Amino acid sequence: MSGQNFLDKIALVTGASEGIGRSTALALARQGAHVAISARRVAHLEQVADEIRASGREALVCPADVTDACQVQEIVRGVIGRWGRVDILVSNAGEYIRAPIGEGIVEPIQRSLGVNFYGGVYAILAVLPYMRQQKSGHIVVVTSMDGKIGLRNDAPYVAAKFALTGFTQVLRQELEGSGISVTNVLPGRVDTVMIEHLRFHWLSAKISQEAVSRAVLRGIARRQAEVIVPPQAVLLYLINVFSPRLGDWLARQLHLEGWEA
């Protein structure tokens, strides 16, 4: 992948204190971008910022809670104040929130929508006016294969990721011809602390954070509309598209929702 795609670009990555966000922020810096990083935990962000600066790039630490639209707008204003533009947004912040529908509890669904849907929407809406003014930019929305295929016990997370995936599809269509590109990255299970307590069938095996960050950069460089990783996730998605009942049966037989380690 050519670093020319990212050299001296200004990137903002949300959820950058760990996991996919951290890996993506560091990968962008290695390719030559200056990176603003946002999450709630300042100490973790400072560690990531030190690694970015060690690679010779500039870093801006922007602590924020993405469920608060005002805080998200403030971090984008901070990026503009520092560098005068924002070329790349990687909207990645999220939380794996599970609850069986049968429990009849609304709170987990509301909490999941707050971080996993509105957190992404707020970031997109905050950068959009600046990218429109520039007539350029790239918005990457990291959702999940849970935004394509629903699995048992995952209703709060699935509902939010389906919503954000749909929002991203509409965004891509509305921005056609504007100079702003949109990429939706949909990973399967990723080896992060959010699911370190769960085991999965090999068809839904955990992939590395670095595999996802490579997919993010590849999606930007190639201006891809959607990126699904790993390949077996594509297979599961196609099965579900052509035969939802077969997809349901496979999910039950293989316990794709995972089990306690």
Protein Blocks (a to p, Z undefined) as FASTA:
>chain_A
ZZklmgopacddehklgcjllmmmmmmmmnopacddddfblmlmmmmmmmmmmnopacdd
ddddfklmklmmmmmmmmmmmnopafbdcdfbdcdddddfklopaklmmmmmmmmmmmmm
mmmmmmmmmmmmnopacddddfbfklmbccehilmmmmmmmmmmmmmmmmmmmmgonlpa
cddddddddddfklmmpccdfklcccdfklmmmmmmmmmmnopabdcddfklmmmmmmmm
mommlmmmmmmmnopnopaZZ
